[in-house]
Amino acid sequence: MNEIKFEQRKTIEQVEESTELAPKFDQDGLIPVVTTDFNSGEVLMQGYMNEEAFKKTISFGEAVYYSRSRKTLWHKGKTSGLVQKIKEIRIDDDQDSVWLRVDVHGGASCHVGYRSCFYRSVPLGESGSSVVLRFEEKEKVFDPKKVYGDAPNPTKL
């Protein structure tokens, strides 16, 4: 199999109007990725890819991210079984962010156990010293302790 090659960014016209894939990674070598459910359009998560993760995602047909807290590639679902099968990959106009449309095998994308990482909402129009988040998902799809054991939480505070 041929290795995937990203084009060098040369002109605005090339980036915005050509068929060449020339992603723009940030100063840390990352590109943001929004992942949604292919059928419902529900936002499941937001993550990052480095060049290697983006190429593996294209090659495997499954989501591979770069974990900023662990500083390593993260093949979504490899440990949990909650694989994100790619149905479509889109890139924005200036090729500095990616949108994955996926089928979620196992029904969840969040390591906390909820279907979506966006399981809470921020109320609008409230005043006071603190904001109280609202849980929009009432039940977890899976128990993270059963899936991951006592492994440390991958979220870095």
SULJOBEL-V789338 format. One record per residue. N is the residue number from 1. SS is DSSP state (H for helix, E for strand, L for the rest). PSI is psi in whole degrees, -180 to 180 (none if undefined). Layout:
BEGIN
{{N & SS & PSI} {N & SS & PSI}}
END
This chain:
BEGIN
{{1 & L & 138} {2 & L & 142} {3 & L & 141} {4 & L & 137} {5 & L & 129} {6 & L & 140} {7 & L & 153} {8 & L & 143} {9 & L & 119} {10 & L & -48} {11 & L & 162} {12 & H & -41} {13 & H & -42} {14 & H & -46} {15 & H & -43} {16 & H & -25} {17 & H & -4} {18 & L & 178} {19 & L & 9} {20 & L & 132} {21 & L & 110} {22 & L & 69} {23 & L & 148} {24 & L & 111} {25 & L & 148} {26 & L & -173} {27 & L & -21} {28 & L & 6} {29 & L & 24} {30 & L & 156} {31 & E & 133} {32 & E & 148} {33 & E & 125} {34 & E & 132} {35 & E & 127} {36 & E & 158} {37 & E & 131} {38 & L & -42} {39 & L & -46} {40 & L & -24} {41 & L & -1} {42 & L & 135} {43 & E & 124} {44 & E & -42} {45 & E & 168} {46 & E & 131} {47 & E & -160} {48 & E & 155} {49 & E & 145} {50 & L & -177} {51 & H & -43} {52 & H & -43} {53 & H & -41} {54 & H & -45} {55 & H & -41} {56 & H & -39} {57 & H & -46} {58 & H & -44} {59 & H & -47} {60 & H & -30} {61 & L & 16} {62 & E & 151} {63 & L & 129} {64 & E & 124} {65 & E & 174} {66 & E & 123} {67 & E & 115} {68 & L & -35} {69 & L & -37} {70 & L & -11} {71 & L & 49} {72 & E & 162} {73 & E & 151} {74 & E & 102} {75 & E & 103} {76 & L & 122} {77 & L & -6} {78 & L & -39} {79 & L & -46} {80 & L & -22} {81 & L & -1} {82 & L & 64} {83 & L & 138} {84 & E & 105} {85 & E & 123} {86 & E & 128} {87 & E & -31} {88 & E & 143} {89 & E & 130} {90 & E & 153} {91 & E & 144} {92 & L & 178} {93 & L & -39} {94 & L & 15} {95 & L & 40} {96 & L & 13} {97 & E & 152} {98 & E & 145} {99 & E & 119} {100 & E & 132} {101 & E & 121} {102 & E & 158} {103 & E & 130} {104 & E & 111} {105 & L & 120} {106 & L & -10} {107 & L & 2} {108 & L & 155} {109 & L & -9} {110 & L & 132} {111 & L & -13} {112 & L & -14} {113 & L & -10} {114 & L & 163} {115 & L & -47} {116 & L & 149} {117 & L & -14} {118 & L & 61} {119 & L & -2} {120 & E & 151} {121 & E & 156} {122 & L & 119} {123 & L & 145} {124 & L & 152} {125 & L & 13} {126 & L & 151} {127 & L & 158} {128 & L & -176} {129 & L & -23} {130 & L & 152} {131 & L & 134} {132 & L & 114} {133 & L & 150} {134 & E & 132} {135 & E & 119} {136 & L & -26} {137 & L & 123} {138 & L & -25} {139 & L & 147} {140 & L & 149} {141 & L & -33} {142 & L & 164} {143 & L & 111} {144 & H & -34} {145 & H & -36} {146 & H & -34} {147 & H & -46} {148 & H & -8} {149 & L & -146} {150 & L & 22} {151 & L & 145} {152 & L & 146} {153 & L & 130} {154 & L & -10} {155 & L & 128} {156 & L & 127} {157 & L & none}}
END
